Amino acid sequence: MPGYVLIEPIQEENINGFIVTESNVEKQLKGKVIGVGSETINEWGTKISTEIKEGDIVAYRHYGHDDFNFEGKDYKICRFLDITLKIND
């Protein structure tokens, strides 16, 4: 889907040295990118793309995404703009 990313939430509390506590973020704020849609064009005609790719670990906003379950796994679909941080290995 153009302009969107498919994410599998990660339940870990420690990713690559970053410790995320419940006091400063909502649950399931981070996840692994499973799929990336093509670029999209906003209402002003500006192209919106992302450097996020499949396999990246990202942090995303706790609102603005859709939740769904497929074959027993939970996933999130969110807009490119809702990705707040790419966590590199």
C-alpha positions, -999 to 999 in steps of 0.1 A, spaced: 0 0 0 16 33 -10 28 54 19 25 26 45 48 2 64 39 -33 77 54 -39 112 56 -70 134 57 -56 170 87 -66 192 80 -73 229 117 -69 240 126 -44 266 162 -40 254 172 -36 217 208 -30 207 216 -13 240 185 9 242 164 2 273 128 12 269 108 16 301 70 16 304 72 50 321 83 69 290 66 50 261 34 31 253 35 -7 249 47 -21 215 64 10 204 90 -9 184 89 -35 157 105 -52 128 95 -40 93 80 -68 73 70 -48 42 73 -13 28 48 3 4 58 25 -26 61 63 -23 29 83 -22 18 118 -31 2 140 -4 -27 165 -10 -2 193 -19 14 172 -46 46 164 -27 61 129 -30 66 111 3 90 82 4 110 65 31 145 51 36 130 23 58 134 -12 43 123 -47 51 142 -61 82 148 -27 98 139 -23 135 119 9 140 101 28 167 67 41 158 39 63 173 15 46 197 -15 61 177 -22 63 140 -17 27 131 -41 -2 124 -38 -35 142 -46 -69 127 -38 -105 132 -28 -129 105 -22 -166 110 -18 -161 148 6 -131 146 -1 -95 154 9 -68 129 7 -30 126 2 -9 95 13 27 98 22 56 76 57 65 67 53 96 88 44 76 120 79 60 121 98 80 146 132 62 148 152 36 128 173 15 152 204 2 133 223 -30 142 
